[in-house]
């Protein structure tokens, strides 16, 4: 019998890297061409909205061309077959988890704590809309019809991540915390393993290389996400 009932999984850019999505630190990638301060802060949006819109339009287009990889698909299988509670907290703003089958269903929950590229947020009425097209031409909000009020529904540096209450509740229920493909450098997500360790929750790191918080994990497995994540999912479902 499996000794774990409630699992919390934190995923980062490393799980999508093999699908061709640039990480913050990838050489030659889109992020390397821009300073974070110029494209990923509220101040940047106020200062140069055209640059910010164009940056995220390129990202949104690239994400729609990418395909979920074996790691995403294996977590989708875990969502369908796990007997207890499963919460996937992703720092990623792509939709590859969803397309890999990892969606909120039954006792499985998917939380995009940093927002989503395929969502536009109206600063006038507060409504959010599924969005595939460009925002640089300043389309009107589909709800309130005001022009020039939609922004990328992304949590920028200096803004509060989404659904922190739900994340806190999931961590309090968990008996296993798994970190996949994240450097551990961005908070508050970077501190979740420390909290799990302090609460006596079992911890596992699945990553290409040791993260900044690797010493907090009870167990670690290193290698490409497409290899180590499916193997772990098959193991835990077989108990």
Order of alpha helices (4+ residues) and beta strands (2+ residues): beta-alpha-alpha-alpha-alpha-beta-alpha-beta-beta-beta-beta-alpha-beta-alpha-beta-beta-alpha
